[in-house]
Amino acid sequence: MKKFILSLIATLGIVTGAQAAGGSAVAWDKAPVDVSNQASLQNGAKLFVNYCLSCHSAAFMRFNRLQDIGLSEQEIKDNLLFTTDKIGETMISAIDPKQAKSWFGANPPDLTVIARSRAGSGGSGADYLYTFLRTFYRDETKGTGWNNLAFPNVGMPHVMWELQGQRRAVFEGDHFKGWEQITPGTLSEQEYDQQVGDLVNYLQWMGEPAQAARKNIGIGVLIFLGIFIVIAWKLNAAFWKDVK
């Protein structure tokens, strides 16, 4: 529990830093979140393992929990586990914390609850992540060679640049005006947005795997209470009908 609290504090600290750096300056796009879409969640899990897990942990999510999104134990072992991982283990990054701090200026935050913790006035945490992952641009003045509209001066490089291609942001004064495509990616803009949407959908699910069940239970409870109110009202009317 102590480890969870410390990780959450670290994540919120980075969030605050993003806002202080001007992270709210760009409008957040609406993320296409649908945690009932298992195909999207499965693709998002694959993207998370391939592009995020090398630096970011999800220390409160076990690999075998991915069975909840329709993956079999064998599929998880074959496609999502590194050679040294066990299916019952949590998702721990392979990067050395000291090296990470040296390269990026800070240890990459745990992402287990990032989609829940990053909500703000601009929208949900999923909206922020969806915008963030789609607004990287080349900036040779930065150590990583990258910058980001949603999180200016971010220490994280654009790990999915081969999919999106390299872009340069065009500014007029301090105002963002558009994009200049330097090199194309392996995906079209629409295809890349879809991949990011699946990744963000997975991050949203990972923050609360039981959220779909919770919502369904809530709807069932409301229906039950509605029926019970009608029954109680009828019983009350029957009980008092002969009372003058």
C-alpha distance (Angstrom), angle and dihedral (degrees) to the residues before:
residue distance angle dihedral
M1 . . .
K2 3.81 . .
K3 3.82 89.9 .
F4 3.82 90.4 51.5
I5 3.80 92.9 50.6
L6 3.81 92.5 48.6
S7 3.80 91.2 48.9
L8 3.81 91.5 49.4
I9 3.80 91.0 49.5
A10 3.81 90.3 51.0
T11 3.79 91.3 49.7
L12 3.80 92.6 48.8
G13 3.79 89.6 47.9
I14 3.80 90.7 57.2
V15 3.79 89.4 46.2
T16 3.79 90.2 54.3
G17 3.77 89.2 48.6
A18 3.78 90.5 53.5
Q19 3.78 91.4 53.4
A20 3.79 91.5 47.3
A21 3.80 89.1 51.3
G22 3.77 90.2 56.2
G23 3.81 99.7 -92.3
S24 3.79 91.1 150.2
A25 3.80 92.4 57.6
V26 3.81 93.5 91.4
A27 3.80 121.1 59.5
W28 3.79 113.2 -111.7
D29 3.79 116.6 -121.7
K30 3.78 119.0 -132.2
A31 3.80 110.7 -98.7
P32 3.83 116.9 -133.0
V33 3.81 93.8 -124.9
D34 3.81 119.7 173.1
V35 3.81 111.9 153.3
S36 3.82 90.3 -174.1
N37 3.83 90.3 65.6
Q38 3.80 101.6 94.6
A39 3.82 94.9 -178.1
S40 3.81 89.2 56.9
L41 3.81 92.3 46.0
Q42 3.81 92.4 49.2
N43 3.80 91.9 50.7
G44 3.80 89.6 45.6
A45 3.81 90.6 52.5
K46 3.81 89.9 52.3
L47 3.81 91.1 49.8
F48 3.80 91.0 47.5
V49 3.80 92.5 53.6
N50 3.81 93.4 44.0
Y51 3.82 100.1 43.2
C52 3.81 109.1 18.6
L53 3.78 110.6 29.7
S54 3.79 95.3 67.8
C55 3.83 88.9 71.6
H56 3.81 107.2 10.5
S57 3.78 124.5 59.4
A58 3.77 127.8 -150.3
A59 3.77 92.4 -157.6
F60 3.80 95.5 173.4
M61 3.81 96.8 51.7
R62 3.79 122.1 81.0
F63 3.78 121.5 -150.1
N64 3.80 92.1 -126.4
R65 3.82 89.9 60.1
L66 3.81 86.2 73.1
Q67 3.79 86.3 78.9
D68 3.81 84.5 78.8
I69 3.82 89.3 69.9
G70 3.80 93.9 52.6
L71 3.80 102.5 -88.9
S72 3.79 118.6 133.3
E73 3.79 121.5 -132.2
Q74 3.80 89.6 -109.9
E75 3.82 92.6 50.7
I76 3.80 89.6 52.0
K77 3.80 91.4 49.6
D78 3.80 93.8 46.4
N79 3.81 99.7 42.7
L80 3.79 111.5 20.9
L81 3.78 109.4 31.3
F82 3.77 125.7 86.8
T83 3.78 115.2 -135.7
T84 3.81 94.8 -97.7
D85 3.84 96.2 43.8
K86 3.79 125.6 101.0
I87 3.79 121.4 -147.9
G88 3.80 92.5 -121.4
E89 3.81 93.7 53.1
T90 3.78 127.2 98.4
M91 3.80 122.7 -107.3
I92 3.79 103.5 -92.1
S93 3.80 121.2 173.1
A94 3.79 120.4 -120.6
I95 3.81 95.9 -137.3
D96 3.79 120.3 109.5
P97 3.84 108.4 -117.0
K98 3.82 92.3 -137.6
Q99 3.80 91.9 51.8
A100 3.80 91.0 46.3
K101 3.79 91.8 53.1
S102 3.80 90.4 47.8
W103 3.82 93.8 49.1
F104 3.81 101.0 39.0
G105 3.80 104.0 22.3
A106 3.82 92.5 -115.2
N107 3.77 139.0 35.5
P108 3.82 111.3 -89.0
P109 3.83 108.1 -106.0
D110 3.77 124.2 -111.1
L111 3.81 108.6 -99.0
T112 3.80 101.8 -155.1
V113 3.80 94.0 107.6
I114 3.82 100.6 14.1
A115 3.81 93.2 117.5
R116 3.80 90.6 54.4
S117 3.80 97.4 42.7
R118 3.82 97.8 46.5
A119 3.82 98.4 64.7
G120 3.79 114.7 123.4
S121 3.78 144.4 149.5
G122 3.80 89.3 -61.2
G123 3.79 93.6 61.7
S124 3.78 140.8 -81.9
G125 3.78 125.1 -21.8
A126 3.80 87.9 -106.8
D127 3.82 89.6 55.6
Y128 3.80 90.4 53.0
L129 3.81 93.8 48.7
Y130 3.80 91.9 46.4
T131 3.81 90.1 52.9
F132 3.80 94.3 41.8
L133 3.81 95.0 53.2
R134 3.80 91.6 49.7
T135 3.82 99.8 47.0
F136 3.80 105.2 62.5
Y137 3.79 116.0 129.2
R138 3.78 138.8 178.5
D139 3.82 114.5 -89.5
E140 3.80 115.8 168.5
T141 3.82 91.3 -168.0
K142 3.82 90.3 70.9
G143 3.77 125.0 81.2
T144 3.79 93.1 -123.2
G145 3.80 93.1 42.8
W146 3.82 90.1 -119.7
N147 3.79 139.4 94.0
N148 3.79 133.5 -179.9
L149 3.80 135.2 -138.8
A150 3.81 95.0 -146.5
F151 3.82 93.3 45.4
P152 3.83 109.7 25.7
N153 3.82 115.1 -152.2
V154 3.79 92.2 11.9
G155 3.80 114.3 173.3
M156 3.79 93.0 -141.9
P157 3.82 118.6 98.4
H158 3.80 122.0 -136.9
V159 3.80 99.4 -93.2
M160 3.82 93.2 -179.8
W161 3.80 96.3 49.7
E162 3.79 93.8 118.0
L163 3.80 88.7 62.2
Q164 3.81 96.1 44.8
G165 3.79 99.5 30.5
Q166 3.79 126.1 -134.9
R167 3.79 118.7 -56.8
R168 3.77 135.9 179.7
A169 3.79 121.7 -146.1
V170 3.81 115.7 -127.1
F171 3.80 114.8 -143.8
E172 3.78 132.7 -173.3
G173 3.77 103.3 -158.0
D174 3.79 104.0 -47.1
H175 3.80 94.0 -25.5
F176 3.78 122.8 100.8
K177 3.82 110.6 -127.7
G178 3.80 105.4 175.4
W179 3.79 148.4 -67.4
E180 3.78 134.6 -61.2
Q181 3.81 111.7 -158.1
I182 3.80 109.4 -139.4
T183 3.80 99.7 177.2
P184 3.81 128.3 1.2
G185 3.77 122.8 -113.9
T186 3.77 129.0 -133.5
L187 3.83 88.7 -103.3
S188 3.77 132.4 54.5
E189 3.80 118.1 -115.9
Q190 3.81 91.1 -100.3
E191 3.81 92.7 47.6
Y192 3.79 92.1 48.8
D193 3.81 91.7 49.3
Q194 3.81 88.4 52.1
Q195 3.81 91.9 52.1
V196 3.80 91.5 48.9
G197 3.80 89.0 47.5
D198 3.81 90.2 55.1
L199 3.82 91.6 47.9
V200 3.80 92.2 49.7
N201 3.81 90.1 45.7
Y202 3.79 88.4 56.2
L203 3.82 92.0 47.7
Q204 3.80 89.0 51.1
W205 3.81 90.8 51.1
M206 3.81 93.1 44.6
G207 3.81 91.4 56.8
E208 3.81 89.1 62.4
P209 3.82 114.3 5.2
A210 3.80 91.5 -178.0
Q211 3.82 94.8 54.3
A212 3.82 95.3 105.2
A213 3.82 91.2 50.0
R214 3.80 90.2 45.4
K215 3.79 91.7 54.1
N216 3.80 92.4 46.8
I217 3.81 91.1 49.8
G218 3.80 89.7 48.4
I219 3.79 91.6 53.1
G220 3.82 90.2 48.1
V221 3.80 91.4 50.9
L222 3.81 91.7 50.1
I223 3.81 91.0 50.1
F224 3.81 90.4 48.9
L225 3.81 92.0 49.4
G226 3.79 90.3 48.4
I227 3.81 91.7 53.0
F228 3.80 91.6 43.7
I229 3.80 91.6 52.2
V230 3.81 90.3 54.5
I231 3.82 91.3 48.3
A232 3.81 91.9 46.8
W233 3.80 90.9 49.2
K234 3.83 91.3 50.8
L235 3.82 91.9 47.6
N236 3.78 90.7 48.8
A237 3.79 91.3 50.6
A238 3.83 91.4 48.8
F239 3.82 93.0 47.6
W240 3.81 95.3 51.3
K241 3.81 100.4 36.4
D242 3.84 94.2 97.5
V243 3.77 94.9 40.4
K244 3.80 111.8 103.0
